[in-house]
């Protein structure tokens, strides 16, 4: 991944949004079709690199009356 210092705020938001929507899509699938490892790593990346953007995305969903995906920390990157 590119050096986080080279990522603009707008780019960080777009990357976070893509991860967030990937998580939402995975969590909407039947259990046997979910890519559990990818989902957990996407959550870990959100928390490690895009925590502020994650908070904004969750707040936006809640303000719109939409249920945010479960992005609770359960794994670390590579672990």
C-alpha positions in Angstrom: 0.0 0.0 0.0 1.2 3.5 -0.7 2.7 5.5 2.1 -0.3 6.8 4.2 1.4 10.2 4.3 1.0 10.5 0.5 -2.7 9.9 0.6 -4.9 13.0 0.6 -7.9 13.3 2.9 -10.3 12.8 -0.1 -8.4 9.6 -1.2 -8.5 8.3 2.4 -12.2 8.8 2.5 -12.7 7.0 -0.9 -10.5 4.1 0.2 -12.4 3.8 3.6 -15.7 4.0 1.8 -14.7 1.2 -0.6 -13.6 -1.0 2.4 -16.8 -0.2 4.3 -19.1 -1.1 1.4 -17.1 -4.3 0.8 -17.7 -5.2 4.4 -21.4 -4.4 4.0 -21.6 -6.6 0.9 -19.9 -9.5 2.5 -22.1 -9.3 5.6 -25.2 -9.3 3.4 -24.2 -12.7 1.9 -25.2 -16.1 3.2 -22.6 -17.4 5.7 -21.3 -20.1 3.3 -20.5 -17.5 0.6 -18.8 -14.9 2.8 -15.1 -14.3 2.4 -14.5 -14.2 6.2 -10.7 -13.6 6.1 -11.0 -10.7 3.6 -13.9 -9.2 5.6 -11.9 -9.3 8.9 -8.8 -7.9 7.3 -10.8 -5.1 5.7 -12.2 -4.2 9.1 -8.6 -4.3 10.6 -7.4 -2.0 7.8 -10.2 0.4 8.4 -9.3 0.7 12.1 -5.5 0.8 11.5 -5.5 3.4 8.8 -8.9 5.0 8.4 -10.4 5.2 11.9 -11.6 8.8 11.4 -13.2 8.1 8.1 -14.9 5.0 9.5 -16.5 7.1 12.3 -17.8 9.5 9.6 -19.2 6.6 7.5 -21.0 5.1 10.5 -22.4 8.4 11.6 -23.6 9.0 8.0 -25.4 5.7 7.9 -27.0 6.2 11.3 -28.1 9.8 10.4 -29.8 8.3 7.3 -31.5 5.6 9.4 -29.4 2.9 7.8 -27.8 0.1 9.8 -24.0 0.3 9.5 -22.1 -2.9 8.9 -20.5 -4.6 11.9 -17.0 -3.1 11.9 -16.0 -4.1 15.4 -12.4 -4.9 15.8 -11.9 -8.7 15.9 -8.6 -9.2 14.1 -5.3 -7.4 13.4 -3.7 -7.1 10.1 -1.7 -10.3 9.4 -3.0 -11.9 12.6 
